[in-house]
Amino acid sequence: MRKTLKLSILVPVYNVEEFLPLCLESIQNQSFADFECYLINDGSTDKSLKILKDFAKKDKRFKVIDKENSGYGASLNLGISKAKGEYIGIVEPDDFIHRDFYKTLLEEDADIVKTGSMSFYGKTWKTVPKKMFTEVRKDFPVNGCKINPEKNQRIFLVDPTVWSAIYKKEMLEKNQVRFLETPGSSYQDIGFQFKAFMAARNIFCIEKPLYYYRKDNENASVKSDGKVFAVKTESDEIDKNIKNHLEFQDIANACRFRNYNWNLNRLKIRKALEFAKIAKQDYKKSQFNPNYFILEKHFRAHELKFSTKYPSVYVFLRPVFNLKNSILSKLSRLKHRLRYN
């Protein structure tokens, strides 16, 4: 009788033929080999499906699911429903992972195990480590630590990077944690991460950057000036899920307006001002005190307080804040390299 499968990996695919081989090879060459990997083709119109099928023929751990285009959330929900592993992991098709990525995560026992990431530029192979857990703790332990998300709600403020973690399937099923099935790639990771964190009894966090996140894919959703209000849709979904968990209301509001700040920075000026009107309305309705960011000693506390209260003015002051953040970020990365190298 076969022992329980430890890991199911999900790869949602849509028109990424250029990047797929690197992604798939990095999964195939994992030092932890006991996994299944679902390659979910979301109606690609390029050669992605052929690449997936050819790869699956050579390695029985890889299974292709071909379906009509229905979006990122629907693709991953399908994968979650089919997954047989104790844990579920997600790899974006334009990224790749360190050989010991899943081995390292699976050494810990927690509902969620989450690691840091490394931004990389495929054209030059420049890499930049990203500090993931500064919102949780300034001097984060090199070997990681276990966090109770109900008691340490700052964990909710880490960037919504669903791919740099593994999740116990039993926890997802018991709490009906799923992605919102909106069209395309519409920042569905925002709602999923919050709901998963809220469901978890514990989260083990490892700062070591073992996931490589591509920054120079011009077709990535973060580079699109569309889907202006997708972040609001995800935040509204979170609010629906905390109706019976009001202890998470303040942190849900903090995440909403932190994500709104990110969206204001992502959009070009005309659409940013359009979104700022909605952000202002939501702030007035929320009864959220933006001093929360200062009281919690957030890394960008004063900027987030300002963008929450005065989103339209903030749009015009973005260059000033971005310059300040760039300087602070370079200093932070230098400290990070010295610590982990």
Residue pairs with C-beta under 8 A, 6 or more apart in sequence:
4 86
5 34
5 35
5 36
5 84
5 85
5 86
6 32
6 34
6 35
6 85
6 86
6 87
6 106
7 32
7 34
7 35
7 36
7 85
7 86
7 87
7 88
7 89
7 102
7 106
7 166
8 35
8 36
8 37
8 38
8 79
8 82
8 83
8 84
8 85
8 87
8 88
8 89
8 169
9 27
9 35
9 36
9 37
9 38
9 88
9 89
9 90
9 91
9 102
10 37
10 38
10 40
10 76
10 79
10 80
10 83
10 88
10 89
10 90
10 91
11 23
11 24
11 27
11 37
11 38
11 39
11 40
11 90
11 91
11 92
11 93
12 40
12 42
12 72
12 75
12 76
12 79
12 90
12 92
12 93
13 20
13 39
13 40
13 41
13 42
13 44
13 48
13 49
13 52
13 75
13 93
14 41
14 42
14 43
14 44
14 48
14 69
14 72
14 75
14 93
14 185
15 44
15 45
15 46
15 48
15 219
16 23
16 44
16 46
16 48
16 93
16 94
16 217
16 219
17 44
17 46
17 47
17 48
17 51
19 93
19 94
19 95
19 122
19 214
19 217
20 48
20 51
20 52
20 93
21 51
22 96
23 91
23 92
23 93
23 94
23 95
23 96
24 39
24 51
24 52
24 55
24 62
25 96
26 91
26 96
26 97
26 98
26 99
26 212
27 37
27 91
27 97
28 55
28 59
28 61
28 62
29 99
30 97
30 99
30 100
30 101
30 102
30 103
31 99
31 100
31 103
32 100
32 102
32 103
32 106
33 61
35 61
35 85
35 102
36 61
36 62
36 63
36 83
36 84
36 85
37 61
37 62
37 63
38 63
38 65
38 79
38 82
38 83
39 52
39 55
39 56
39 62
39 63
39 64
39 65
40 65
40 67
40 75
40 76
40 78
40 79
41 48
41 49
41 52
41 64
41 65
41 66
41 67
42 67
42 69
42 70
42 71
42 72
42 74
42 75
43 67
43 68
43 69
43 70
48 93
49 64
49 66
52 62
52 64
53 64
55 62
56 62
56 63
56 64
65 78
65 79
65 82
67 75
67 78
70 181
71 181
71 182
71 183
71 184
71 185
71 186
71 188
72 179
72 184
72 185
72 186
72 188
73 178
73 179
73 180
73 181
73 182
73 186
73 188
73 192
74 179
74 181
76 90
76 179
76 188
76 192
77 178
77 179
77 181
79 88
80 88
80 169
80 172
80 178
83 169
85 169
86 168
86 169
86 170
87 105
87 106
87 113
87 166
87 167
87 168
87 169
88 166
88 167
88 168
88 169
88 172
89 102
89 105
89 163
89 165
89 166
89 167
90 162
90 163
90 165
91 97
91 163
92 163
92 213
92 214
94 214
94 217
94 220
95 163
95 211
95 212
95 213
95 214
96 212
97 210
97 211
97 212
98 210
98 211
98 212
100 210
101 115
101 210
101 211
102 166
104 115
104 206
104 208
104 210
105 113
105 115
105 165
105 166
105 206
106 113
106 166
108 144
108 146
108 204
108 206
109 204
110 146
110 200
110 202
110 203
110 204
111 167
111 168
111 171
111 199
111 200
111 201
111 202
111 203
112 165
112 166
112 167
112 168
112 171
112 196
112 197
112 200
112 202
112 203
112 204
113 165
113 166
113 203
113 204
113 206
114 132
114 158
114 164
114 165
114 203
114 204
114 205
114 206
115 132
115 164
115 165
115 205
115 206
115 207
115 208
115 209
115 210
115 211
116 129
116 130
116 131
116 132
116 133
116 164
116 206
116 207
116 208
116 209
116 210
116 211
117 129
117 130
117 132
117 161
117 164
117 209
117 210
117 211
117 212
117 213
118 127
118 128
118 129
118 130
118 209
118 210
118 211
118 212
118 213
119 127
119 128
119 129
119 130
119 213
119 215
120 126
120 127
120 128
120 212
120 213
120 214
120 215
121 127
121 214
121 215
121 216
122 214
122 216
122 217
123 216
127 212
128 333
129 209
129 333
129 336
129 337
129 340
130 159
130 209
130 213
131 140
131 207
131 332
131 333
131 336
132 158
132 159
132 161
132 164
132 205
132 207
132 209
133 140
133 155
133 158
133 205
133 207
134 140
134 299
134 332
135 154
135 155
135 157
135 158
135 298
135 299
136 147
136 152
136 154
136 155
136 157
136 158
136 205
137 145
137 154
140 205
140 207
141 207
142 207
142 208
142 339
142 340
143 206
144 204
144 205
144 206
144 207
144 208
145 204
145 205
146 202
146 203
146 204
146 205
147 155
147 202
147 203
147 204
147 205
148 201
148 202
149 155
149 156
149 197
149 198
149 200
149 202
149 203
150 247
153 248
153 250
153 251
154 251
154 296
155 197
155 203
155 205
156 194
156 197
156 248
156 251
156 252
156 254
156 255
157 251
157 254
157 255
157 258
157 298
160 187
160 189
160 190
160 192
160 193
160 194
160 259
161 189
161 193
161 211
161 213
162 189
162 192
162 193
162 196
163 189
163 211
163 213
164 210
164 211
164 213
167 177
167 196
171 177
171 196
171 199
171 200
171 201
172 178
172 196
172 199
174 199
175 195
175 198
175 199
177 192
177 195
177 196
177 199
178 192
178 195
179 188
179 189
179 191
179 192
180 186
180 188
180 191
180 192
180 233
180 234
180 237
182 188
182 230
182 233
184 221
184 227
185 221
186 221
186 227
186 230
186 233
186 234
187 221
187 227
187 230
187 231
187 234
188 234
190 231
190 234
190 235
190 238
190 255
190 259
191 234
191 235
191 237
191 238
191 241
194 238
194 241
194 252
194 255
195 238
195 241
197 203
198 241
198 242
198 245
198 248
207 340
208 340
209 340
214 220
217 223
221 227
222 266
225 267
225 268
225 271
228 263
228 267
228 271
228 274
228 275
229 275
229 278
231 259
231 260
231 262
231 263
232 260
232 275
232 278
232 282
234 259
235 252
235 255
235 256
235 259
235 260
235 282
238 252
238 255
238 256
239 252
242 248
242 249
242 252
250 288
250 292
253 286
253 288
253 292
254 288
254 292
254 293
254 296
256 282
256 286
256 288
257 279
257 282
257 283
257 288
257 290
257 304
257 307
257 308
258 293
258 298
258 304
260 275
260 279
260 282
260 307
260 308
260 311
261 300
261 303
261 304
261 307
261 308
261 314
263 275
264 272
264 275
264 276
264 279
264 307
264 311
264 314
264 315
264 318
265 318
265 322
267 275
269 315
272 315
273 312
273 315
275 311
276 311
276 312
276 314
276 315
277 312
279 308
279 311
280 311
280 312
283 290
283 308
283 309
283 311
288 308
290 304
290 305
290 308
290 309
291 305
293 300
293 301
293 302
293 304
293 305
293 308
294 301
294 302
294 305
298 304
299 328
300 321
300 325
303 321
303 324
303 325
306 313
306 314
306 317
307 314
314 321
